[in-house]
Amino acid sequence: MLRSYLPALIMLAISVANAIFMVVLSTVLSPGGRTKVKSAPYESGMDPLGGTRERFSVKFYMVAILFIVFDVETVFLLPWAVSLRPLGWEGFASAMIFIFILTVGLVYEWKKGALEWD
């Protein structure tokens, strides 16, 4: 029985060895430390402020999650729109329930202030 898993185990071993090799290689070959070029202003001409590990506001993540939710809604509604005729009224009603639930969620988030940037 172990013979059937042998190709998967070989592939796993090669993948782990490749990952370790890539990390070691990037550590050895990469130049370290701050240089004048790394500390220079961005292409826009603005001086970099603070470090790169700054925390983002929770509102940023809320808007990102809302974007993903409504993007997924579009992914589900496009096939529905293409096949609307064969689905009939039952398919239309199910899509309207889906849109209604998402609309209620959007109104709730709007009232909570998740879409306001302060």
Secondary structure, 3 states (H helix, E strand, C coil): CHHHHHHHHHHHHHHHHHHHHHHHHHHHHCCCCCCCCCCCCCCCCCCCCCCCCCCCCHHHHHHHHHHHHHHHHHHHHHHHHHCHHHHHHHHHHHHHHHHHHHHHHHHHHHHHCCCCCC
